[in-house]
Amino acid sequence: MAAAMAPSSSTSLCLIWFFFITILHLFTSMWAKYDTYIVHMDLSAMPKAFSDHHNWYASALSSVRHYPQISTTATTHSMDIIYTYSNVMHGFSASLSLSELESVRNLPGFVSSYRDLPVRVDTTRAPQFLNLNSNYGAWPTSNYGKDVIIGVVDTGVWPESKSYCDEGLGEIPSRWKGECMEGTEFNSSMCNKKLIGAKFFNKGLISSMPNITITMNSTRDSDGHGTHTSSTAAGSFVGGVSYFGYANGTAKGMAPMARVAMYKALWEEGAFSSDIIAAIDQAIADGVDVISLSLGIDGIPLYEDPVAIATFAAMEKGVFVATSAGNEGPWFGTLHNGIPWALTVSAGTIDRDFNGVVTLSNGVTIFGSSLYSLNSSLSKAPLMFMYTCNSTKDLKEVGYKIVVCVDTDDSVGGQVDNVNNGNVAGGLFISNSSLIDFFLESSFPAVFINPKDGQSILNYMKMSSDPRASLQFQKTRLGRRRNKPAPRVADYSSRGPSHSCPSVLKPDIMAPGTLVLAAWPKTTVALDTGSRLLYSDYNLLSGTSMSCPQMAGIGALLKGVHPEWSAAAIRSALMTTADTLDNSNSFIKDIGDNYQPASPLAMGSGHVNPNKAMDPGLIYDTSAEDYVNLLCSMNFTSKQIQTITRRSSASYNCSKNPSLDINYPSFIAFFNVNDSSSDTKMVKEFKRTVTNVGNGASTYIAKLTPMDGIQVTVTPETLVFKEKYEKQSFKVSLEGPKMMKQVVAHCSLSWVEVGGKYVVRSPIVATRLSSVPVVSKN
């Protein structure tokens, strides 16, 4: 009997082979490369046996896994779901090997997948500069944004800041469904009637970097960016603040009576798309009215862009979303977040100067730019002319003198470094560089002076046998000055066209972004002087990260006045009432274009005017179906469209109304066809529909400014409205050469109310820049 039970040689070989294959798979699993992927699923394909989509996703994932995974650490990747998404998309994120990803792609209901990508952050006087005041306009009309809820996806919040004081606020709106999540150095009692929600999201970060140590595993902000942006959008009134003596006054956000909910998804250790999507998904579920996103990803198509995907769902829910354009200017085509259904914000300057004062021994006083923060001054120190200041060796021999440097080739940054290493008493830098703002926070006494005033100093030094000067700091000047009007487009602000959707003119609008004062964590360094670390409750930062929350706050004001308006209607009101003239009544200039009049590819429709936006006269509204038709016209596949919209191909017809021309309050036409055909002219046509939100019957006349090299016409030239909310349509035609000579030309169309107060303005751009949208590299 024992002989009968002995396995045959073939059976033994099978067992050995099975054991070998099992071991092989175990070691393959152990050493396989894992990445986090975001997976979109078709919810309509969920079998009825599953009670909810999370269980379906979990079951589907387990089905593609046939062998156990050997882990070398407790945090090594597994098939567990990282996030299940319910609002912004239908799907999940998980850590997968390439073979597992391929199996997932064969699952019933699979729509699309893409790798979890890193996300980049786009890193007070502004309310007064925007003419926000308590006497008239947006603030009193909206009751300062009372009870509008602004969700901010960022690096967290410093809840102890006075900018989150809830004095004077009523009970939290009953529609609010969010929570105050506890974590490291953060408990639920830190939320109040101002800061009504706080949650953090880092599962995607941990999955992508499994050995990482999170230094502040909570919504508490140890970076500062999130505290700054959220208080910019909706900070309470706080008097007596400054940045080391600069910008003295009362800090306040754009919507000081609005509520704040912080969703921390940006970490000092990194940031990933899966966490961003989870944060926006939660914000929508919690019931926010506005979302501020000072972040973005470059060079990806809409169907792989987490911001584009998540904000489409927000738009459908009526949530107004403001996004930052990026800080890669001044070159064309550097903009990110060129998303048709979100507001894309560029950055500009305001009418405030931070000064160092140079007093020559002959009594002449010259104001220059400076943010030198130590409480010190220089009195009658000798001046030494060092021309380009390009030799640290020579500077070290100067001793206790103020050196004078001339920037001849935009090398002021190198000059600052050399002077700092030269251990001199101070430095005067004569420069016209557009980058000076980045060097104002010097570690030694430094003043940056324009060439005209610099020449006065040089002339004085030539005439004096013992030239000396005194320096004073911590001076702030406000208001218009002949040689420095405001606003101007910031040099760093990213420019359009949008690579993800070229047919929609981006950016949309400009808001203050340079040296914005807002709240800051008490324990986070505000300035490193090289010899000392300085801390402040308020900080000055620059970037489209700062202009974005300005627009989120102003969007909240409009939400307070017009709660029934769609996100597109709010965007339209902001864009068509924006200013194109600065405070000297000249066209707004572009610092990055040698101070030439700014193109809409740099500033969008212009500089935001909140008071005018409350009552725009006409609006360009846009529906979700319009955006679907746009996606159809971009030749996206049905799966790619479903990735963005969550709609299966059965719910729309791409052959019916595909159009790159959506009802947008701006126009962009591409004249970049390079062929040898006899027909050298081409015509671009646009159709628009406007809704009368003014006071009843009204008549509007079209006013076109000329465009160099392009013939622009509008038909009809008159729009007559018999009642409020009536709609009227018109067409705009641009005729020009197939290949323009200029890189960019622009003009504007204004609908001017007859005998009334409304001027509804839209920018028109013609360009020979590329009109080909970016596609997936996968």
BELLINLIN-V752283 format. One record per pair of residues at least 24 apart in sequence whose ideal C-beta (glycine too) atoms are under 8 Angstrom apart, sorted by the first residue. I is the first residue (numbers start at 1). J is the second residue. Records with the same first field share a line. If there is no record, write none. Layout:
# BELLINLIN-V752283
I->J + J
This chain:
# BELLINLIN-V752283
22->67
25->66 + 67
26->67 + 68 + 70
27->70
29->67 + 68 + 69 + 70 + 97
30->69 + 70 + 72
32->97 + 98 + 99
33->97 + 98
34->77 + 95 + 96 + 97
35->95 + 96 + 115 + 116 + 208
36->82 + 93 + 94 + 95 + 96 + 115 + 116 + 204 + 207 + 208 + 272 + 274
37->93 + 94 + 95 + 96 + 101 + 104 + 113 + 114 + 115 + 116
38->91 + 92 + 93 + 113 + 114 + 115 + 116 + 273 + 274 + 277 + 306
39->91 + 92 + 93 + 94 + 104 + 110 + 112 + 113
40->89 + 90 + 91 + 110 + 111 + 112 + 113 + 642 + 643
41->90 + 91 + 92 + 107 + 109 + 110 + 111
42->90 + 109 + 110 + 111 + 642 + 648
43->90 + 109 + 646
44->109 + 648
45->108 + 109
46->109
53->84 + 86 + 90
54->81 + 84 + 92
57->81 + 84 + 91 + 92
60->104 + 107 + 109
61->92 + 94 + 104
63->107
64->100 + 103 + 104 + 107
65->100
73->210 + 211
75->206 + 210 + 211
76->210
77->207 + 210
82->203 + 204 + 207 + 274
83->201 + 203 + 204 + 274 + 275 + 277 + 278 + 281
85->277 + 278 + 281
86->281 + 285
87->281 + 284 + 285 + 313 + 317
88->277 + 280 + 281 + 284 + 309 + 310 + 311 + 312 + 313 + 314
89->277 + 281 + 309 + 310 + 313 + 643 + 646
90->646
93->204 + 207 + 274 + 277 + 278
95->207
111->639 + 642 + 643
112->303 + 639 + 640 + 642 + 643
114->304 + 776 + 778
115->778
116->204 + 207 + 208 + 272 + 273 + 274
117->272 + 273 + 297 + 300 + 304 + 306
118->270 + 271 + 272 + 273 + 297
119->266 + 271 + 272 + 273 + 276 + 295 + 296 + 297 + 306
120->271 + 295 + 296 + 297 + 298
121->154 + 155 + 225 + 266 + 271 + 294 + 295 + 545
122->294 + 295 + 296 + 324 + 325 + 326 + 327 + 543 + 544 + 545 + 548
123->225 + 294 + 327 + 541 + 543 + 545
124->232 + 247 + 249 + 250 + 251 + 252 + 516 + 517 + 518
125->247 + 249 + 350 + 351 + 352 + 478 + 512 + 517
126->232 + 254 + 350 + 511 + 512 + 516 + 550
127->252 + 254
128->478
129->350 + 351 + 352 + 486 + 487 + 512
130->254 + 512 + 554 + 608 + 609 + 610
131->609 + 610 + 611
132->254 + 610 + 611
136->611
137->610 + 611 + 614
138->554 + 557 + 558 + 561 + 610 + 611 + 613 + 614
139->557
141->557 + 561 + 614
142->255 + 556 + 557 + 558 + 559 + 560 + 561 + 614
143->257 + 560
144->255 + 256 + 257 + 258 + 557
145->234 + 254 + 255 + 256 + 257 + 258 + 553 + 556 + 557 + 559 + 560
146->257 + 258 + 560
147->173 + 257 + 258 + 259 + 560
148->255 + 258 + 259 + 289 + 290 + 556 + 557 + 559 + 560
149->173 + 176 + 196 + 258 + 259 + 260 + 261 + 287 + 288 + 289 + 290
150->230 + 233 + 234 + 255 + 258 + 259 + 260 + 261 + 288 + 289 + 290 + 291 + 292 + 552 + 553 + 556
151->197 + 261 + 262 + 263 + 280 + 283 + 286 + 288 + 290 + 291 + 292
152->226 + 229 + 230 + 233 + 260 + 261 + 262 + 263 + 291 + 292 + 549 + 552
153->263 + 265 + 266 + 276 + 279 + 280 + 283 + 291 + 292 + 293 + 295
154->221 + 225 + 226 + 229 + 230 + 262 + 263 + 264 + 265 + 266 + 292 + 294 + 295
155->221 + 222 + 223 + 224 + 225 + 226 + 227 + 264 + 266 + 267 + 268
156->198 + 200 + 216 + 218 + 219 + 220 + 221 + 222 + 223 + 226 + 227 + 262 + 264
157->195 + 198 + 219 + 220 + 221 + 226 + 227 + 230 + 260 + 262 + 264
158->220 + 221 + 224 + 227 + 519 + 520 + 521 + 522
159->186 + 190 + 191 + 195 + 198 + 220
160->190 + 522
161->227 + 231 + 519 + 520 + 521 + 522 + 537
162->236 + 238 + 519 + 537
163->227 + 231 + 235 + 236 + 238 + 251 + 253 + 518 + 519
164->192 + 194 + 195 + 231 + 235 + 236 + 260 + 519
165->194 + 236 + 238
166->192 + 193 + 194 + 195 + 236
167->236
168->257
169->193 + 194 + 257 + 259
172->196 + 259
173->259 + 287
175->287
176->259 + 286 + 287
177->285 + 286 + 287
178->261 + 282 + 286 + 287
181->218 + 219
182->218
183->217 + 218 + 219 + 220
184->216 + 217 + 218 + 220
185->216 + 218 + 220
186->218 + 219 + 220
193->259
194->234 + 236 + 259 + 260
195->259 + 260 + 261 + 262
196->259 + 260 + 261
197->260 + 261 + 262 + 263 + 286
198->261 + 262 + 264
199->262 + 263 + 264 + 279 + 282
200->263 + 264 + 265
201->263 + 264 + 265 + 275 + 276 + 278 + 279 + 282
202->264 + 265 + 267 + 275
203->274 + 275 + 278
204->272 + 273 + 274 + 275 + 278
205->267 + 269 + 270 + 271 + 272 + 275
207->274
208->270 + 272
209->269 + 270
212->269 + 270
213->269
214->267 + 269
215->268 + 269
216->268
218->264
219->262 + 264
221->264 + 521 + 524
222->268 + 521 + 523 + 524
223->266 + 267 + 268 + 521 + 524
224->520 + 521 + 524 + 526 + 539
225->266 + 294 + 541 + 545
226->262 + 264 + 266
227->518 + 519 + 520 + 521
228->516 + 518 + 519 + 520 + 539 + 541 + 545 + 546
229->292 + 294 + 518 + 545 + 546 + 548 + 549
230->260 + 262 + 292 + 519 + 549
231->518 + 519
232->516 + 518 + 546 + 549 + 550 + 553
233->258 + 260 + 290 + 292 + 549 + 550 + 552 + 553 + 556
234->258 + 259 + 260 + 553 + 556
235->518 + 519
238->519
241->517 + 537 + 538
242->517 + 538
243->371 + 373 + 517 + 526 + 536 + 538 + 539 + 540
244->371 + 373 + 374 + 474 + 526 + 527 + 534 + 536
245->373 + 375 + 473 + 474
246->354 + 371 + 373 + 474 + 475 + 476 + 540
247->352 + 354 + 476 + 515 + 517 + 538 + 540
248->476
251->517 + 518 + 519 + 538
253->518 + 549 + 553
254->549 + 550 + 552 + 553 + 554 + 556 + 557 + 610
255->553 + 554 + 556 + 557 + 560
258->290 + 553 + 556 + 560
261->286 + 288
266->295
271->295
273->297 + 306
274->306
276->306 + 307 + 310
277->306 + 309 + 310
280->310 + 311 + 313 + 314
281->310
283->314 + 319
284->313 + 314 + 317 + 319
288->319
289->318 + 319 + 320 + 556 + 559
290->319 + 320 + 321 + 322 + 552 + 555 + 556 + 559
291->319 + 320 + 321 + 322 + 552
292->322 + 548 + 549 + 552
293->321 + 322 + 323 + 324 + 337 + 342 + 548
294->323 + 324 + 543 + 544 + 545 + 546 + 548 + 549
295->324 + 545
296->323 + 324 + 326 + 336 + 337
297->336
298->326 + 328 + 334 + 336
299->336 + 499 + 774
300->500 + 774 + 776
301->500 + 640 + 773 + 774 + 775 + 776
302->339 + 500 + 501 + 631 + 634 + 636 + 644
303->636 + 640 + 641 + 643 + 644 + 776
304->643 + 776
305->339 + 500
307->337 + 339 + 342
308->337 + 339 + 342 + 500 + 644
309->643 + 644
311->339 + 341 + 342
312->341 + 624 + 627 + 644 + 645
313->646
314->567
315->341 + 342 + 567 + 568 + 624 + 627
316->624
318->566 + 567
319->567
320->552 + 555 + 556 + 558 + 559 + 567 + 570 + 571
321->567
322->548 + 549 + 551 + 552 + 555
323->548
324->543 + 544 + 545 + 547 + 548
325->493 + 494 + 506 + 507 + 544
326->493 + 494 + 544
327->492 + 493 + 494 + 543 + 544 + 545
328->492 + 494
329->490 + 491 + 492 + 493 + 494 + 495 + 592 + 602
330->434 + 491 + 492 + 493 + 495 + 590 + 591 + 592 + 593 + 602
331->495
332->495 + 496 + 497 + 601 + 743 + 744 + 769
333->495 + 496 + 497 + 499 + 769 + 770
334->494 + 495
335->494 + 495 + 496 + 497 + 498 + 499 + 506 + 507
336->494 + 500
337->506
338->496 + 497 + 498 + 499 + 500 + 501 + 502 + 504 + 506
339->498 + 500 + 501
340->501 + 504 + 622 + 627 + 630 + 662 + 664
341->567 + 568 + 622 + 627
343->508 + 509 + 551 + 555 + 571 + 574
344->498 + 506 + 507 + 508 + 509 + 604
345->507 + 508 + 509 + 510 + 511 + 513 + 544 + 547 + 548 + 550 + 551
346->489 + 490 + 493 + 494 + 495 + 507 + 509 + 510 + 511 + 513 + 544 + 547 + 602 + 603 + 604
347->489 + 490 + 492 + 493 + 510 + 511 + 512 + 513 + 514 + 542 + 543 + 544 + 546 + 547
348->486 + 487 + 488 + 489 + 490 + 493 + 510 + 511 + 512 + 513 + 514 + 547 + 588 + 603 + 607
349->486 + 487 + 488 + 490 + 512 + 514 + 515 + 591
350->486 + 487 + 512 + 514 + 515
351->478 + 479 + 480 + 485 + 486 + 487 + 583
352->476 + 477 + 478 + 515
353->476 + 477 + 478 + 481 + 484
354->440 + 475 + 476 + 515 + 540
355->447 + 473 + 475 + 476 + 477
356->445 + 446 + 447 + 448 + 471 + 472 + 473 + 475
357->447 + 471 + 472 + 473 + 475
358->428 + 447 + 449 + 457 + 469 + 470 + 471
359->469 + 470 + 471 + 472
360->457 + 460 + 467 + 468 + 469
361->464 + 466 + 467 + 468 + 469
362->460 + 464
364->456 + 460
366->449 + 453 + 456 + 457
367->453 + 475 + 477
368->428 + 447 + 448 + 449 + 450 + 453
369->436 + 437 + 440 + 447 + 448 + 449
370->440 + 442 + 446 + 447 + 448 + 473
371->440 + 441 + 442 + 515 + 540
372->440 + 441 + 442 + 444 + 445 + 446 + 447 + 473
373->441 + 473 + 474 + 527 + 529 + 534
374->529 + 532
375->474
376->445 + 473
377->445 + 470 + 471 + 472 + 473
378->402 + 425 + 426 + 445 + 469 + 470 + 471
379->470
380->468 + 469 + 470
381->425 + 426 + 468 + 469 + 470 + 471
382->466 + 467 + 468
383->428 + 457 + 461 + 467 + 468 + 469
384->424
385->458 + 461
388->415
389->415 + 418 + 419 + 427
390->414 + 415 + 418
391->418
392->418 + 421 + 422
394->422
395->419 + 421 + 422 + 423 + 424
396->421 + 422 + 423
398->422 + 424
399->424
400->424 + 425
401->425
402->426 + 427 + 428 + 445 + 469 + 471
403->427 + 428
404->428 + 430 + 457 + 458 + 461
405->429 + 430
406->430 + 431 + 454 + 458
407->431 + 432 + 433
410->435
412->436 + 439 + 448
413->438 + 439
416->442 + 446
419->444 + 446
420->444 + 530
426->471
428->454 + 457 + 469
430->454 + 455 + 457 + 458
434->491 + 591 + 592
435->491
437->514 + 515 + 542
438->542
441->527
443->528 + 529 + 530 + 531
445->471 + 473
447->471
450->483
452->483
480->583 + 584
482->584
485->582 + 583 + 584 + 586 + 589
486->582 + 583
487->512 + 582 + 583 + 588 + 607
488->582 + 588 + 589 + 590 + 591 + 595 + 598
489->588 + 589 + 590 + 591 + 592 + 593 + 598 + 602 + 603
490->514 + 542 + 591 + 592
491->591 + 592
492->542 + 543 + 544 + 592
493->544 + 547 + 592 + 602
494->544
495->592 + 599 + 601 + 602
496->600 + 601 + 602 + 668
497->601 + 668 + 767 + 769 + 770 + 771
499->770 + 773 + 774
500->773 + 774
501->630 + 634 + 773
502->668 + 670 + 770 + 771 + 772 + 773
503->630 + 633 + 634 + 660 + 661 + 668 + 771
504->630 + 662 + 664 + 666 + 668
505->600 + 601 + 604 + 664 + 666 + 667 + 668 + 763 + 765
506->604
507->601 + 602 + 603 + 604
508->571 + 574 + 575 + 604 + 605 + 666
509->551 + 574 + 575 + 578 + 603 + 604 + 605 + 606 + 607 + 608
510->547 + 578 + 588 + 602 + 603 + 604 + 606 + 607 + 608
511->547 + 548 + 550 + 551 + 554 + 607 + 608
512->546 + 547 + 550
513->542 + 543 + 544 + 545 + 546 + 547 + 550
514->542 + 546
515->540 + 541 + 542
516->540 + 541 + 542 + 546 + 547 + 550
518->546
550->608
551->608
554->608 + 610 + 613
557->610 + 614
558->613 + 614
561->614
565->619
566->621 + 622 + 623
568->620 + 621 + 622 + 623 + 663
569->619 + 621 + 691 + 693
571->665
572->616 + 619 + 620 + 621 + 665
573->613 + 614 + 616 + 619
574->605 + 608 + 613
575->604 + 605 + 665 + 666 + 762
576->605 + 616 + 618 + 619 + 620 + 665 + 760 + 761 + 762
577->609 + 612 + 613 + 616 + 760 + 761
578->604 + 605 + 606 + 607 + 608 + 609 + 761
579->606 + 607 + 608 + 609
580->605 + 606 + 607 + 748 + 761
582->607
599->744 + 746 + 765
600->666 + 746 + 763 + 764 + 765
601->744 + 746 + 765 + 767
604->666 + 763
605->665 + 666 + 761 + 762 + 763
606->761 + 763
615->694 + 758
616->693 + 758 + 760
617->692 + 693 + 694 + 698 + 700 + 751 + 753 + 756 + 757 + 758 + 759 + 760
618->690 + 691 + 692 + 693 + 694 + 700 + 751 + 758 + 760
619->665 + 690 + 691 + 693
620->663 + 664 + 665 + 688 + 689 + 690 + 691
621->663 + 689 + 691
622->662 + 663 + 664
625->652
626->662 + 663
627->662
628->652
629->654 + 657 + 658 + 659 + 662
630->659 + 660 + 662
632->657 + 658
633->658 + 659 + 660
634->660 + 773
661->685 + 686 + 687
663->688 + 689
664->688
665->762
666->762 + 763 + 764 + 765
667->732 + 734 + 749 + 762 + 763 + 764 + 765
668->764 + 765 + 766 + 767
669->710 + 734 + 736 + 764 + 765 + 766 + 767
670->766 + 767 + 768 + 769 + 771
671->710 + 736 + 737 + 738 + 739 + 740 + 766 + 767 + 768
672->738 + 739 + 740 + 767 + 768 + 769 + 770 + 771
673->738 + 739
674->738 + 739
675->738
677->738
679->738
680->737 + 738
681->735 + 736 + 737 + 738
682->735 + 736 + 737 + 738
683->733 + 734 + 735
684->733 + 734 + 735 + 766
685->731 + 732 + 733 + 734
686->731 + 732 + 733
687->729 + 730 + 731
688->729 + 730 + 731 + 732
689->727 + 728 + 729
690->719 + 727 + 728 + 729 + 730 + 751 + 760
691->725 + 726 + 727
692->721 + 723 + 724 + 725 + 726 + 727 + 728
693->724 + 725
694->721 + 724 + 753 + 756 + 758
695->724
696->723 + 724
697->721 + 722 + 723
698->753 + 754 + 756 + 758
699->753 + 754
700->751 + 752 + 753 + 754 + 758 + 760
701->751 + 752 + 754
702->730 + 749 + 750 + 751 + 752
703->749 + 750 + 751 + 752
704->747 + 748 + 749 + 750
705->747 + 748
706->747
707->734 + 745 + 746 + 747 + 764 + 766
708->742 + 745
709->736 + 737 + 740 + 741 + 742 + 745 + 766
710->734 + 735 + 736 + 740 + 745 + 747 + 766
711->735 + 736
712->747 + 749 + 764
714->749
719->751
732->764
734->764 + 766
736->766
739->768
740->766 + 767 + 768
742->768
743->767 + 768 + 769
744->769
